[in-house]
Amino acid sequence: MTKPEVTTNNVFDQRASFGKLVFLAVISIALCSFGPLSVFAPVPLILAFLLYGRLTTLFVGGISTSVLWFVSVKFAIPLIIAGMYLMAFLYAILIAEVILRNINPVKGLIYAGIILVTLIGSSLVIYNQESKVSVKAELKTSVIKLMTMLKEQNKKNEAQKTDSEDARAFQDFVSNPEQLANEIFTVLPAIIFVFAFFGLWVSLYMTLRNSIIWRYKKLYSYSLKDLINFR
């Protein structure tokens, strides 16, 4: 175990700053709206847990999630953003608990990953049993929609449609969406496992890298070196 840096700065004093807590939630929502940047969406929420505590952050998280779902339904904003925010909040809870409970980051990452994979897997099993449409059928529908969009975009480039070898390979790729959906469904457990642990690792890494923001509020016995350099 390496000795963590404990240097802090008064500029991060969070007294009577409820607006900053809301701002952290807004940043997380914004990150969920920018595709690949959504992998960093849990980080602001983790900071909120460490700076403001469990109850306050859970309250704000519940309110913001409800508002986001309402706005998505009411104003036809993509519902996937609300789903990604809810997932980011779950990531944040798991990583925040690792620090709040003073657990070694490597062990915490393993524990959090097992919990997350179990929750996602159980949710899919329950959905598959209770819903009228199976997970596999939903996946096929999504893949078919995506392949249809790709076909429409590809039609705009007629020059490459028949003459290019890459174009022919692309046509073969989009011509059988059901086969692609079946292949994705087969490796779905592996996909869930990889994305769960990768997302948790990125969140924990970024949180420990910016520990100067929260260490004056919560003493954590480990540092970034304990996450990166382990045996």
Phi, psi and omega per residue, in radians:
M1 nan 2.226 3.125
T2 -1.609 2.702 -3.123
K3 -1.383 2.114 -3.084
P4 -1.269 2.668 3.049
E5 -1.310 2.375 -3.065
V6 -2.048 0.131 3.132
T7 -1.122 2.301 3.118
T8 -2.251 3.070 -3.113
N9 -2.444 2.378 -3.096
N10 -1.138 -0.256 -3.136
V11 -1.138 -0.316 -3.136
F12 -1.642 0.212 3.118
D13 -1.086 2.186 -3.003
Q14 -1.876 0.320 -3.090
R15 -1.106 2.368 3.075
A16 0.873 0.832 -3.087
S17 -2.245 1.013 3.119
F18 -1.075 -0.566 3.116
G19 -1.073 -0.603 3.112
K20 -1.193 -0.586 3.089
L21 -1.126 -0.788 3.098
V22 -1.100 -0.664 3.133
F23 -1.081 -0.677 3.090
L24 -1.093 -0.700 3.097
A25 -1.134 -0.685 3.128
V26 -1.146 -0.714 3.094
I27 -1.045 -0.745 3.134
S28 -1.088 -0.743 3.104
I29 -1.099 -0.731 3.130
A30 -1.079 -0.723 3.118
L31 -1.134 -0.606 3.096
C32 -1.141 -0.336 -3.093
S33 -1.564 -0.092 -3.037
F34 -2.033 0.857 2.982
G35 0.880 -1.970 -3.081
P36 -1.025 -0.471 3.140
L37 -1.208 -0.196 -3.133
S38 -1.121 -0.302 3.111
V39 -1.139 -0.388 3.121
F40 -1.654 -0.011 -3.069
A41 -1.041 -0.598 3.134
P42 -1.194 -0.389 -3.011
V43 -1.053 -0.860 3.098
P44 -1.032 -0.604 3.135
L45 -1.244 -0.621 3.065
I46 -1.095 -0.766 3.097
L47 -1.044 -0.657 3.123
A48 -1.106 -0.759 3.105
F49 -1.065 -0.730 -3.073
L50 -1.297 -0.562 -3.085
L51 -1.554 -0.543 -3.014
Y52 -2.042 -0.170 3.122
G53 1.651 2.957 -3.055
R54 -1.195 -0.933 -2.996
L55 -1.077 -0.817 -3.115
T56 -1.093 -0.778 -3.117
T57 -1.214 -0.666 3.084
L58 -1.094 -0.686 3.118
F59 -1.101 -0.879 3.140
V60 -1.123 -0.685 3.114
G61 -1.102 -0.725 3.108
G62 -1.125 -0.746 3.121
I63 -1.121 -0.820 -3.101
S64 -1.143 -0.630 3.100
T65 -1.144 -0.763 3.125
S66 -1.097 -0.773 3.129
V67 -1.100 -0.733 -3.124
L68 -1.131 -0.727 3.089
W69 -1.130 -0.718 3.138
F70 -1.109 -0.790 -3.142
V71 -1.132 -0.664 3.134
S72 -1.098 -0.742 -3.131
V73 -1.297 -0.692 -3.035
K74 -1.301 -0.687 -3.020
F75 -2.001 0.312 3.041
A76 1.029 0.530 3.012
I77 -1.334 2.458 -3.113
P78 -0.848 2.157 -3.091
L79 -1.180 -0.333 -3.116
I80 -1.115 -0.470 3.124
I81 -1.133 -0.732 3.108
A82 -1.142 -0.683 3.107
G83 -1.142 -0.702 3.120
M84 -1.168 -0.649 3.119
Y85 -1.157 -0.706 3.104
L86 -1.107 -0.701 3.096
M87 -1.164 -0.703 3.096
A88 -1.072 -0.647 3.123
F89 -1.150 -0.660 3.090
L90 -1.151 -0.762 3.059
Y91 -0.997 -0.781 -3.092
A92 -1.097 -0.710 3.123
I93 -1.060 -0.806 -3.089
L94 -1.140 -0.777 -3.133
I95 -1.232 -0.692 3.129
A96 -1.081 -0.661 3.129
E97 -1.151 -0.588 3.082
V98 -1.031 -0.750 -3.113
I99 -1.361 -0.754 -3.116
L100 -1.113 -0.540 3.134
R101 -1.630 0.060 3.082
N102 0.997 0.825 3.134
I103 -1.634 2.480 3.054
N104 -0.907 2.332 -3.035
P105 -1.040 -0.632 3.131
V106 -1.192 -0.820 3.090
K107 -1.107 -0.717 3.130
G108 -1.088 -0.673 3.114
L109 -1.116 -0.718 3.123
I110 -1.152 -0.828 3.135
Y111 -1.058 -0.829 -3.120
A112 -1.100 -0.684 3.129
G113 -1.124 -0.743 3.117
I114 -1.097 -0.758 3.127
I115 -1.098 -0.784 -3.090
L116 -1.143 -0.801 3.130
V117 -1.084 -0.703 3.117
T118 -1.106 -0.764 3.138
L119 -1.113 -0.791 -3.135
I120 -1.149 -0.787 3.131
G121 -1.078 -0.762 3.128
S122 -1.121 -0.694 3.127
S123 -1.096 -0.724 3.128
L124 -1.167 -0.682 3.122
V125 -1.134 -0.796 3.128
I126 -1.103 -0.762 3.110
Y127 -1.067 -0.716 -3.111
N128 -1.136 -0.556 -3.118
Q129 -1.487 -0.629 -3.030
E130 -1.592 -0.508 -3.082
S131 -1.408 2.665 3.099
K132 -1.263 -0.457 3.133
V133 -1.907 2.225 -3.098
S134 -1.269 2.867 3.094
V135 -1.077 -0.693 3.140
K136 -1.108 -0.715 3.122
A137 -1.159 -0.710 3.097
E138 -1.097 -0.712 3.129
L139 -1.115 -0.739 3.105
K140 -1.075 -0.742 3.140
T141 -1.078 -0.762 -3.134
S142 -1.140 -0.733 -3.140
V143 -1.150 -0.714 3.127
I144 -1.096 -0.736 3.102
K145 -1.083 -0.748 3.137
L146 -1.133 -0.766 3.129
M147 -1.129 -0.617 3.095
T148 -1.121 -0.734 3.095
M149 -1.101 -0.723 3.138
L150 -1.145 -0.661 3.095
K151 -1.100 -0.753 -3.137
E152 -1.122 -0.676 3.102
Q153 -1.201 -0.613 -3.113
N154 -1.228 -0.458 3.129
K155 -1.135 -0.386 -3.126
K156 -1.247 -0.269 -3.124
N157 -2.001 1.356 -3.053
E158 -1.191 -0.459 -3.073
A159 -1.141 -0.568 -3.114
Q160 -1.674 0.032 -3.007
K161 -1.170 -0.704 -3.071
T162 -2.091 -0.429 -3.003
D163 -1.520 -0.463 -3.049
S164 -1.573 2.426 3.074
E165 -1.163 -0.653 3.084
D166 -1.107 -0.652 3.135
A167 -1.147 -0.697 3.114
R168 -1.151 -0.668 3.099
A169 -1.127 -0.651 3.117
F170 -1.155 -0.724 3.123
Q171 -1.089 -0.694 3.090
D172 -1.121 -0.597 -3.115
F173 -1.185 -0.737 -3.055
V174 -1.580 -0.117 -3.049
S175 -1.377 -0.311 -3.103
N176 -2.287 1.256 -3.099
P177 -1.136 -0.516 -3.134
E178 -1.148 -0.689 3.100
Q179 -1.133 -0.714 3.098
L180 -1.099 -0.722 3.125
A181 -1.097 -0.703 3.116
N182 -1.123 -0.685 3.124
E183 -1.162 -0.712 3.113
I184 -1.124 -0.727 -3.135
F185 -1.108 -0.610 -3.137
T186 -1.119 -0.678 -3.092
V187 -1.731 0.210 -3.104
L188 -0.990 -0.761 3.106
P189 -1.011 -0.712 3.129
A190 -1.169 -0.670 3.121
I191 -1.100 -0.778 3.125
I192 -1.077 -0.766 -3.123
F193 -1.072 -0.851 -3.088
V194 -1.130 -0.846 -3.092
F195 -1.183 -0.585 3.124
A196 -1.128 -0.900 -3.099
F197 -1.231 -0.633 3.118
F198 -1.122 -0.793 3.125
G199 -1.100 -0.716 3.113
L200 -1.150 -0.716 -3.137
W201 -1.117 -0.792 3.128
V202 -1.058 -0.762 -3.127
S203 -1.110 -0.788 -3.138
L204 -1.183 -0.690 3.119
Y205 -1.062 -0.858 -3.108
M206 -1.155 -0.616 3.128
T207 -1.167 -0.790 3.133
L208 -1.224 -0.576 3.130
R209 -1.151 -0.525 3.138
N210 -1.889 0.618 -3.053
S211 -1.152 -0.329 3.121
I212 -1.039 -0.416 -3.112
I213 -1.249 -0.599 -2.967
W214 -2.107 -0.140 -3.051
R215 -1.144 -0.435 3.108
Y216 -1.245 -0.282 3.111
K217 -1.680 -0.637 -3.066
K218 -2.366 2.060 3.102
L219 -1.378 2.094 3.127
Y220 -2.081 2.236 -2.987
S221 -1.349 -0.034 -3.073
Y222 -2.157 2.840 -3.131
S223 -2.237 -3.081 3.141
L224 -1.064 -0.562 -3.138
K225 -1.086 -0.552 3.141
D226 -1.223 -0.448 3.105
L227 -1.420 -0.680 -3.054
I228 -1.483 -0.809 -3.096
N229 -1.781 1.597 3.131
F230 -2.302 2.757 3.138
R231 -1.991 nan nan
